[in-house]
Amino acid sequence: MTPSQPETPTPDLAAVWATIQRLYPMYAELAREFVVDLPSCAAELESGTESPSAETVEQGQLWLNQMDELIQVHQLRQFLQTSSTVDPTSIAALLQHLLANPVHNDAMRDKIDFLLVQYFSQIAPDNLNDDGANLAYVAKAMEPVLGKVELKAPVWLTGLDRVLENARKCRTLNELLHGGVLEQGRKAKGQAGSLFYMPVALVAFTRFGYLMRRAFFRLMLAELNGILDGLSELESKGVETIDCRRAQFSAQEPVVRLRMICQSWKVMFQAEYSSGQPLRMLVDLRASVETALGRNTAGAAQSKVAANPAATAAKKPMRAAAAGVAASPAPANGSALPKPAPAKTQPPAAKKDAPEFEISTGTGWGADGNAEK
């Protein structure tokens, strides 16, 4: 008697279709926002039929895969950080869809890396501190997406802790941006190759990205507070305008207007505003204020940044966005989970090569890096 061969498990078409139906509106909205030409899809996908044929499910999966190729990483970041319709369940569904994709190129890795951190940021409690966000805690929180993960981290993942330690040692945003820390993080991801998709590696990179976000926001808010303090000192001395050309403002920029812009940026940080944040603009504006106060300690370093044509070109659209923000600041919302609604002001268009950490924390942050209550 010939032994029977094990049968290949039949995919649960209803479950697959439910995922497709959950992701379709998100992809369609994203395509409208960034004017992406939608590939044709089955009529059942648009109608939301509850009893699709196997062929329809296959067409739906093909449509999602085609959209994955069309949507850029920076577009996904900006959309998910500013859309009020995306919740952790939607992000989890998108993550599981992308993790099941056999394509493992850099763009797919960067999308998954961002989504992992975005998901964890949305479900993490406001009072979670750096020490509490250890590998075991993150692994437990990520179980709805990754399942139970065996926490036997390979030695090469310990390099991420060294990068985090270097980030914690940074005392200014300029030091973080230009001190080589970001390059270390990107290099670690690039060198991981296919090992990036190991479950324990996915957990480790989730933790890494989350803690890097915290480091960014501590320094960003410290930078903003330093600018605002400097502006107050200038006002007390009767100074009404300062030279902010290095930050892509005017040679006689009104101090009052700069204060409005900085207050609006602070609201954005607290209110889930994120993509394309003017990090270098903040650094240069701080240097301009210090120069006006006669404390030009960072002047030389900032001049080098301003002299970089690529950096200057990148900052030009930020100035226009900042001007719009100053005219119509968004309302603050520092509430805990569920997440606050995004700021109403349209964010500046994100660059394709924008750093992955120009993103939001999922909570409001105080100057000391702790969540505001």
C-alpha positions in Angstrom: 0.0 0.0 0.0 1.4 3.3 -1.1 1.7 5.7 1.8 -0.3 8.8 1.4 1.6 12.1 0.8 1.1 15.0 3.2 -1.4 17.4 1.7 -0.4 21.1 1.2 -2.5 23.2 3.5 -5.2 25.0 1.7 -5.0 28.8 2.2 -7.9 30.3 4.2 -9.3 32.3 1.3 -11.7 34.1 3.7 -8.8 35.3 5.9 -6.7 36.3 2.9 -9.6 38.2 1.4 -10.3 39.9 4.8 -6.7 41.2 4.8 -7.0 42.4 1.2 -10.2 44.2 2.0 -8.6 45.9 5.0 -5.6 47.1 3.0 -7.4 48.1 -0.2 -8.9 51.4 1.2 -5.6 52.4 2.7 -3.7 51.8 -0.5 -6.3 53.6 -2.6 -6.2 56.6 -0.2 -2.4 56.6 -0.3 -2.4 56.5 -4.1 -4.8 59.5 -4.3 -2.7 61.5 -1.9 0.5 61.0 -3.8 -1.1 60.8 -7.3 0.0 57.2 -7.9 -1.6 55.6 -10.9 -3.7 52.7 -9.6 -3.3 49.4 -11.5 -6.6 47.9 -12.6 -8.2 45.6 -10.1 -11.1 43.1 -9.9 -14.5 44.6 -9.6 -15.1 42.5 -6.5 -12.2 44.3 -4.8 -13.8 47.7 -5.2 -17.3 46.4 -4.4 -16.2 44.6 -1.2 -17.9 41.3 -1.9 -17.9 38.9 1.0 -17.8 35.7 -1.1 -14.9 36.0 -3.7 -13.7 33.3 -5.9 -10.2 31.9 -5.6 -9.3 33.8 -8.8 -10.6 37.1 -7.3 -8.5 36.6 -4.2 -5.4 35.9 -6.4 -6.1 39.1 -8.3 -6.5 41.0 -5.1 -3.1 39.8 -3.9 -1.5 40.7 -7.3 -3.0 44.2 -7.0 -1.5 44.7 -3.6 1.9 43.5 -4.8 1.8 45.9 -7.7 1.0 48.7 -5.4 3.9 47.7 -3.1 6.2 48.3 -6.1 4.7 51.7 -6.9 4.6 53.2 -3.4 7.8 54.7 -2.2 9.1 54.4 1.3 8.9 58.1 2.0 5.3 58.2 0.8 4.3 55.4 3.2 6.0 57.2 6.1 4.3 60.4 5.5 0.9 58.9 4.9 0.9 56.7 8.0 2.1 59.5 10.3 -0.5 62.0 9.1 -3.5 59.9 8.4 -6.1 59.8 11.2 -7.7 56.6 9.7 -4.8 54.3 10.3 -4.8 52.3 13.6 -2.5 49.6 15.0 -4.7 46.9 13.5 -4.3 48.3 10.0 -0.5 48.6 10.5 -0.3 45.0 11.7 -2.2 43.8 8.6 0.1 45.8 6.4 3.2 44.5 8.2 2.0 40.9 7.9 1.3 41.4 4.2 4.8 42.8 3.5 6.6 40.2 5.7 4.9 37.5 3.5 6.3 39.1 0.4 9.3 37.1 -1.0 10.8 40.3 -2.3 13.6 41.3 0.1 15.1 44.5 -1.5 16.2 47.6 0.4 12.9 49.4 -0.2 10.9 46.5 1.3 13.2 46.3 4.3 12.9 50.0 4.9 9.1 49.8 4.8 9.0 46.9 7.2 11.5 48.6 9.5 9.4 51.8 9.6 6.1 49.9 10.1 7.6 47.8 13.0 8.6 50.9 14.9 5.3 52.7 14.0 3.3 49.8 15.3 5.2 49.5 18.6 5.1 53.3 19.1 1.3 53.3 18.8 0.8 50.4 21.3 3.5 51.3 23.8 2.4 53.0 27.0 3.2 56.6 27.5 5.2 55.9 30.6 7.5 53.4 29.0 11.1 54.4 29.7 14.3 53.4 27.8 15.2 50.7 30.3 11.7 49.2 30.2 11.9 48.9 26.4 14.1 45.9 26.6 14.2 43.1 24.0 11.8 40.8 26.0 9.3 43.6 26.5 9.3 44.6 22.8 9.1 40.9 21.7 6.0 40.4 23.9 4.3 43.6 22.5 5.1 42.5 18.9 3.5 39.0 19.2 0.3 40.0 17.4 2.5 40.7 14.3 5.5 38.4 14.7 4.2 35.6 16.9 6.2 34.3 19.8 9.9 35.0 19.2 12.8 33.0 20.6 15.1 35.7 22.2 18.5 34.2 21.4 20.0 37.2 19.7 23.0 36.6 17.6 26.2 38.5 18.5 26.0 40.8 15.6 22.8 42.4 17.0 24.7 43.7 20.0 26.1 46.4 17.6 22.7 48.1 17.8 23.2 48.7 21.5 26.5 50.5 20.8 24.8 52.8 18.3 22.1 53.6 20.9 24.7 54.3 23.5 26.4 56.7 21.1 23.1 58.4 20.4 22.4 58.9 24.2 25.8 60.6 24.5 24.9 63.2 21.9 24.1 66.5 23.7 22.8 68.4 20.6 20.8 67.7 17.6 23.7 68.8 15.4 25.9 66.2 17.1 23.3 63.5 16.4 22.8 64.6 12.8 26.5 65.0 11.9 28.4 62.9 14.4 28.1 59.6 12.4 25.5 57.9 14.7 22.9 57.8 12.0 25.3 56.3 9.5 26.1 53.6 12.0 22.5 52.6 12.3 21.9 52.5 8.5 25.1 50.5 8.1 23.9 47.9 10.6 20.6 47.5 8.7 22.4 47.2 5.4 24.9 44.7 6.6 22.2 42.5 8.1 21.1 41.5 4.6 18.5 38.6 4.7 19.2 38.2 8.4 17.2 41.3 9.0 14.1 39.1 8.6 15.0 36.8 11.4 12.2 37.2 14.0 14.7 38.1 16.8 16.3 40.6 14.4 12.9 42.2 13.6 12.4 42.6 17.4 15.8 44.1 17.9 15.4 46.6 15.0 12.0 47.6 16.4 13.5 48.4 19.7 16.4 50.2 18.1 14.2 52.4 16.0 11.9 53.2 18.9 14.7 54.2 21.2 16.4 56.3 18.4 13.1 58.1 18.0 13.1 59.0 21.6 16.7 60.3 21.3 15.7 62.4 18.4 12.8 64.0 20.1 14.6 64.7 23.3 17.2 66.6 21.3 14.7 68.3 19.0 12.7 69.6 21.9 15.9 70.7 23.7 16.8 72.6 20.5 13.4 74.3 20.3 13.5 75.2 24.0 17.0 76.7 23.4 15.8 78.7 20.5 12.8 80.0 22.4 14.9 80.9 25.4 17.3 82.8 23.1 14.5 84.6 21.4 13.2 85.7 24.8 16.7 87.0 25.7 16.9 88.9 22.4 13.4 90.5 23.0 14.5 91.6 26.5 17.4 93.4 24.9 15.1 95.1 22.4 16.3 93.1 19.4 13.4 92.9 16.8 15.1 91.1 13.9 18.1 88.8 13.4 20.0 87.4 10.4 18.7 83.8 9.8 19.9 83.3 6.2 21.9 80.2 7.2 18.5 78.7 8.2 17.0 79.7 4.8 15.1 82.7 6.4 15.8 86.4 5.7 18.6 88.6 6.8 16.2 90.6 9.0 13.8 87.9 10.2 11.4 89.2 12.9 11.9 87.7 16.3 8.2 87.6 16.9 7.6 85.5 13.7 10.4 83.1 14.7 8.8 82.6 18.0 5.5 81.7 16.3 7.2 79.2 14.0 9.0 77.5 16.9 5.8 77.3 19.0 4.1 75.7 16.0 6.9 73.2 15.5 6.6 72.3 19.2 2.9 71.7 18.8 3.6 69.5 15.8 6.0 67.3 17.8 3.4 66.9 20.4 0.5 66.2 18.0 1.9 63.4 15.9 3.1 65.7 13.1 6.2 64.2 11.6 7.3 63.5 8.1 9.9 65.8 6.7 10.5 67.7 9.9 13.1 70.4 9.4 15.9 68.9 11.5 18.8 70.8 9.9 16.7 73.9 9.8 16.3 73.7 13.6 20.1 73.4 14.0 20.8 76.3 11.8 18.1 78.5 13.4 19.6 77.7 16.8 23.0 78.8 15.5 21.5 82.0 14.1 20.0 82.9 17.5 23.3 82.1 19.3 25.1 84.3 16.8 22.7 87.2 17.4 23.4 86.7 21.2 27.1 86.8 20.6 27.5 83.1 21.5 28.6 81.8 18.2 30.0 78.5 19.5 28.4 76.4 16.8 28.9 78.9 14.0 31.8 77.2 12.2 30.1 73.8 12.1 26.9 75.3 10.9 28.6 77.3 8.2 29.9 74.0 6.8 26.4 72.6 6.7 24.9 75.7 5.1 27.7 75.7 2.5 26.6 72.2 1.4 24.5 72.8 -1.8 22.5 69.6 -1.3 21.7 70.6 2.3 20.7 74.1 1.2 18.5 72.7 -1.6 16.8 70.4 0.9 16.0 73.2 3.3 14.3 75.5 0.8 10.9 73.8 0.8 11.0 73.7 4.6 11.1 77.5 4.8 7.8 77.7 2.9 6.2 75.1 5.1 7.4 76.9 8.2 5.9 80.1 7.0 2.5 78.4 6.4 2.7 76.9 9.9 3.4 80.2 11.5 0.3 81.6 9.9 -2.0 78.8 11.0 -0.6 76.8 13.9 -2.2 73.4 14.6 -4.0 72.8 18.0 -2.0 70.9 20.6 -3.1 67.5 21.6 -1.0 65.7 24.2 -3.4 63.0 25.1 -2.4 59.4 25.7 -3.6 56.4 23.8 -5.7 56.4 21.7 -3.4 58.5 19.6 -4.0 62.2 19.1 -5.3 63.4 15.7 -2.6 64.7 13.4 -2.0 68.4 13.0 -4.1 70.0 10.3 -1.3 71.8 8.6 0.0 69.9 5.5 3.5 68.6 6.1 6.3 69.5 3.6 6.9 66.9 1.0 9.2 64.3 2.2 12.4 63.6 0.2 13.0 60.1 -1.1 16.2 59.9 0.8 14.8 61.4 4.0 16.3 59.8 7.1 14.1 57.1 8.6 14.1 58.8 11.9 12.4 62.0 10.7 9.3 60.5 12.2 7.0 60.8 15.1 7.1 59.2 18.5 3.4 58.3 18.9 3.3 60.3 22.1 3.9 63.8 23.3 7.3 64.5 24.7 8.5 66.8 27.4 11.9 68.5 27.4 13.3 65.7 29.5 12.3 63.0 27.0 9.4 61.6 29.1 5.9 61.5 27.9 3.8 64.4 28.8 0.6 63.7 30.8 
